Amino acid sequence: MSNFMPSDHDLRTALMFCYHLKKNAAKLHQMLVEAYGGNVLRRAQCYRWFEKFQNCDFDVRNEERGRPAKKFEDAYLQALLDEDDGQTRKNILQNN
């Protein structure tokens, strides 16, 4: 057995392929687990992707999700965050 671990994109492409072969989501999930072990999409994820395909949405790329804005009521903490948005409140408090 190879050490190949498919990416999420690889798995979604396999889902689309099997969808076109008229396989159902439960069967496909079982096939993925047999092929790659437990490190695959959850069964519920397979169902969600099949639902997208049924709605003629065959885009298997990740959806862009915006990063929520971090806001603090404390003006000092907010100023430090504005300087370096990679900071967390915990890091700021520990460093000061």
C-alpha positions in Angstrom: 0.0 0.0 0.0 1.4 3.5 -0.9 1.8 6.4 1.5 -0.2 8.7 -0.7 -2.6 10.9 1.2 -5.1 12.6 -1.1 -5.9 16.3 -0.6 -9.4 17.5 0.0 -9.4 18.6 -3.7 -8.5 15.1 -4.8 -11.3 13.6 -2.7 -13.9 16.1 -4.0 -12.8 15.3 -7.6 -13.3 11.6 -6.8 -16.7 12.4 -5.5 -17.7 14.2 -8.7 -16.4 11.3 -10.7 -18.4 8.7 -8.7 -21.5 11.0 -8.8 -21.4 10.8 -12.6 -21.1 7.0 -12.4 -24.4 7.1 -10.4 -22.8 5.9 -7.1 -24.4 7.1 -3.9 -22.7 9.1 -1.2 -22.7 6.3 1.4 -21.1 3.8 -1.1 -18.5 6.4 -2.1 -17.6 7.2 1.4 -17.1 3.4 2.1 -14.9 3.2 -1.0 -12.8 6.1 0.1 -12.3 4.6 3.6 -11.3 1.3 2.0 -8.8 3.0 -0.2 -7.3 5.6 2.1 -8.2 4.7 5.6 -10.0 6.9 8.1 -8.3 10.2 6.9 -10.9 11.0 4.3 -14.0 13.2 4.2 -16.7 12.4 6.7 -19.9 10.8 5.4 -21.9 14.0 6.0 -19.4 15.9 3.8 -19.9 13.4 1.0 -23.6 13.9 1.2 -23.2 17.7 1.1 -21.0 17.5 -2.0 -23.4 15.2 -3.7 -26.2 17.7 -2.9 -24.1 20.4 -4.6 -23.6 18.2 -7.7 -27.4 17.6 -7.8 -27.8 21.3 -8.0 -25.4 21.4 -11.0 -22.6 23.0 -8.9 -19.5 21.1 -9.9 -16.9 23.5 -8.6 -14.7 21.4 -6.2 -12.5 24.3 -5.1 -12.5 25.6 -1.5 -14.9 28.4 -1.0 -13.2 31.7 0.1 -14.1 32.7 3.6 -13.4 36.1 4.9 -11.4 36.5 8.1 -13.6 38.1 10.7 -12.4 41.5 12.0 -10.8 41.4 15.4 -12.1 44.2 17.6 -11.3 45.0 21.2 -13.1 47.4 23.5 -9.8 48.3 25.1 -8.2 51.1 22.9 -4.7 50.0 23.9 -5.2 46.4 22.9 -6.9 47.5 19.6 -3.9 49.8 18.8 -1.5 46.9 19.4 -3.6 44.6 17.2 -3.7 47.3 14.5 0.1 47.2 14.5 0.3 43.4 14.0 -3.0 41.7 13.2 -1.3 38.3 13.8 -1.4 39.0 17.5 -4.0 37.5 19.8 -5.4 39.2 22.9 -3.7 36.5 25.0 -0.3 37.2 23.3 -0.7 40.9 23.8 -1.5 40.6 27.5 1.4 38.1 28.1 3.9 40.4 26.4 2.9 43.6 28.3 
